[in-house]
Amino acid sequence: DMRSADETAAMVALAERTFGRVDILVNNAGWTDPPHFPEGSPAHWGATLDLNLRGPMLATQLAIRSMQRIGGGAVVNISSVAGLGFRPHDSPEYAAAKAGLIRFTATLAPLRERLNVRVNCVVPHWIATEHVKAAIAEMIPEERARVPERLNDPEEIADAVIEFIRDDDLAGRVMVCWCGEPRRLIDPERAE
């Protein structure tokens, strides 16, 4: 449970005990449940922030310590297009956490030079997981009309993660994966 600091620390410790080191961390946990802000209680929307931002931040911090001992590594955060732009979102706490994860990633670019640890971020649009497909099936027609015709395949997102893991030159970079479009890196010199 990435909302729990103890369980997140236990996860990293288990990886170290099992494999003797942490070379790669992919922060892929994320979700949001209603009721959303402002209807949800502070504890409820706080759990969304913990899962989508604080958990990945803690896991990254713990993994970096392990990576330092072996001379480097790679972290790939999975955010969401909910964290981009200025449009309203049904779950403000989720959108804010994902925006925070994108910005967190970009600010860690200097770790590549300092510690040989590269932190990057994949920002997917809709992903065709079983859970997402089931949620779409339950939508009313007006909601379903906002869903793109073609969703990202999970393999496409995995390929983006692998690209970041393999490319030693990319650090602090953000890759957007809009449905039906080629994935692209956001220019770090532009504010989008």
C-alpha positions as CSV (number, residue, x, y, z in Angstrom):
1,D,0.0,0.0,0.0
2,M,1.8,3.1,-1.3
3,R,-0.3,5.2,1.1
4,S,1.6,3.7,4.0
5,A,5.2,4.9,4.7
6,D,5.9,1.7,6.5
7,E,4.7,-0.6,3.7
8,T,6.6,1.5,1.1
9,A,9.8,1.2,3.1
10,A,9.2,-2.5,3.4
11,M,8.7,-2.9,-0.3
12,V,12.1,-1.3,-1.0
13,A,13.8,-3.3,1.8
14,L,12.3,-6.5,0.3
15,A,13.7,-5.7,-3.1
16,E,17.1,-5.1,-1.6
17,R,17.0,-8.3,0.4
18,T,15.8,-10.3,-2.5
19,F,18.1,-8.9,-5.2
20,G,20.8,-7.3,-3.2
21,R,20.2,-3.9,-4.8
22,V,17.7,-1.6,-6.4
23,D,18.6,-0.7,-10.0
24,I,15.2,0.4,-11.3
25,L,12.1,1.8,-9.6
26,V,8.9,2.3,-11.5
27,N,6.3,4.2,-9.4
28,N,3.1,2.9,-11.1
29,A,0.6,2.9,-8.2
30,G,-2.3,5.4,-8.6
31,W,-6.0,5.8,-8.4
32,T,-8.8,8.0,-7.1
33,D,-12.1,7.1,-5.6
34,P,-15.2,9.3,-5.0
35,P,-16.3,11.3,-3.2
36,H,-13.8,13.8,-4.5
37,F,-12.8,17.2,-3.2
38,P,-14.6,19.2,-1.8
39,E,-17.2,16.6,-0.9
40,G,-14.7,14.0,0.3
41,S,-13.3,14.3,3.8
42,P,-9.7,15.5,4.3
43,A,-8.7,11.9,5.2
44,H,-10.3,10.6,2.0
45,W,-8.7,13.1,-0.4
46,G,-5.5,13.0,1.6
47,A,-5.2,9.2,0.9
48,T,-5.4,10.1,-2.8
49,L,-2.5,12.5,-2.4
50,D,-0.6,9.9,-0.4
51,L,-1.1,7.2,-3.0
52,N,-0.3,9.4,-6.1
53,L,2.4,11.7,-4.8
54,R,3.7,11.1,-1.3
55,G,4.1,7.3,-1.9
56,P,6.2,7.8,-5.1
57,M,8.2,10.5,-3.4
58,L,9.1,8.2,-0.5
59,A,9.8,5.2,-2.7
60,T,12.1,7.4,-4.9
61,Q,13.9,8.7,-1.8
62,L,14.5,5.1,-0.5
63,A,15.5,3.7,-3.9
64,I,18.0,6.5,-4.4
65,R,19.7,5.5,-1.2
66,S,20.1,2.0,-2.5
67,M,21.1,3.2,-6.0
68,Q,23.8,5.4,-4.5
69,R,25.4,2.3,-3.0
70,I,25.7,0.6,-6.4
71,G,26.7,3.7,-8.4
72,G,23.4,4.7,-9.9
73,G,20.0,3.7,-11.3
74,A,16.8,4.8,-12.9
75,V,13.4,5.9,-11.5
76,V,10.4,6.2,-13.8
77,N,7.3,7.8,-12.4
78,I,3.9,7.2,-14.0
79,S,1.7,10.3,-13.8
80,S,-1.4,11.1,-15.9
81,V,-2.6,13.8,-18.3
82,A,-4.9,14.8,-15.5
83,G,-1.9,16.6,-14.2
84,L,-1.4,18.7,-17.3
85,G,-3.0,22.0,-18.3
86,F,-5.6,24.1,-16.6
87,R,-8.9,22.3,-17.4
88,P,-11.3,21.2,-14.6
89,H,-11.0,17.5,-13.5
90,D,-13.6,15.4,-11.7
91,S,-11.0,14.6,-9.0
92,P,-9.0,17.7,-8.1
93,E,-6.9,15.9,-5.6
94,Y,-5.8,13.3,-8.2
95,A,-5.0,16.0,-10.8
96,A,-3.0,18.0,-8.2
97,A,-1.1,14.9,-7.2
98,K,-0.3,13.9,-10.8
99,A,0.8,17.5,-11.5
100,G,3.0,17.4,-8.4
101,L,4.6,14.1,-9.6
102,I,5.4,15.6,-13.0
103,R,7.0,18.7,-11.4
104,F,8.8,16.5,-8.8
105,T,10.4,14.5,-11.6
106,A,11.6,17.5,-13.5
107,T,13.2,19.0,-10.4
108,L,15.3,15.8,-9.9
109,A,17.2,16.2,-13.2
110,P,20.4,17.2,-11.4
111,L,20.6,13.8,-9.7
112,R,22.0,12.4,-12.9
113,E,25.2,14.4,-12.6
114,R,25.3,14.2,-8.8
115,L,24.4,10.6,-8.1
116,N,24.1,8.9,-11.5
117,V,20.4,8.4,-10.8
118,R,18.0,9.3,-13.6
119,V,14.4,10.2,-12.7
120,N,11.9,10.5,-15.6
121,C,8.1,10.5,-15.9
122,V,5.6,8.9,-18.3
123,V,2.3,10.8,-18.6
124,P,-0.4,8.6,-20.1
125,H,-3.8,9.4,-21.3
126,W,-6.4,6.6,-21.1
127,I,-4.9,3.1,-20.8
128,A,-6.8,0.0,-21.9
129,T,-6.6,-2.0,-18.7
130,E,-9.4,-4.3,-17.6
131,H,-10.3,-1.9,-14.8
132,V,-10.5,1.1,-17.2
133,K,-12.5,-0.9,-19.7
134,A,-15.0,-1.9,-17.0
135,A,-15.3,1.7,-15.8
136,I,-16.0,2.8,-19.3
137,A,-18.7,0.2,-19.7
138,E,-20.5,1.6,-16.6
139,M,-20.4,5.2,-17.9
140,I,-23.5,6.9,-19.1
141,P,-23.5,7.9,-22.8
142,E,-22.5,11.5,-22.1
143,E,-19.4,10.4,-20.1
144,R,-18.5,7.7,-22.7
145,A,-18.5,10.4,-25.4
146,R,-15.4,11.9,-23.7
147,V,-13.5,8.7,-24.0
148,P,-11.1,8.5,-27.0
149,E,-11.9,6.0,-29.7
150,R,-8.5,4.3,-29.3
151,L,-7.0,3.9,-25.8
152,N,-3.3,3.4,-25.1
153,D,-2.3,-0.3,-24.8
154,P,-0.5,-1.1,-21.6
155,E,2.4,-2.4,-23.7
156,E,2.8,1.1,-25.2
157,I,3.2,2.6,-21.7
158,A,5.6,-0.2,-20.8
159,D,7.7,0.7,-24.0
160,A,7.9,4.3,-22.8
161,V,9.1,3.2,-19.4
162,I,11.8,1.0,-21.0
163,E,12.9,3.8,-23.3
164,F,13.6,5.9,-20.1
165,I,15.4,3.0,-18.4
166,R,17.6,2.4,-21.4
167,D,18.5,6.0,-22.4
168,D,21.3,7.2,-20.1
169,D,21.0,10.7,-21.5
170,L,17.4,11.4,-20.3
171,A,16.9,12.8,-16.8
172,G,14.2,14.9,-15.4
173,R,12.2,14.4,-18.6
174,V,8.5,14.1,-19.1
175,M,7.0,12.0,-21.9
176,V,3.3,12.4,-22.8
177,C,1.4,9.5,-24.3
178,W,-1.9,10.9,-25.7
179,C,-4.3,8.3,-27.1
180,G,-3.9,7.9,-30.8
181,E,-0.7,10.1,-31.0
182,P,3.0,9.3,-31.0
183,R,4.5,9.7,-27.6
184,R,6.6,12.9,-27.2
185,L,8.9,14.5,-24.7
186,I,7.8,17.8,-23.3
187,D,10.4,20.5,-23.9
188,P,11.9,21.3,-20.5
189,E,12.5,24.9,-21.5
190,R,8.8,25.5,-22.0
191,A,6.1,25.8,-19.4
192,E,3.1,23.7,-20.7
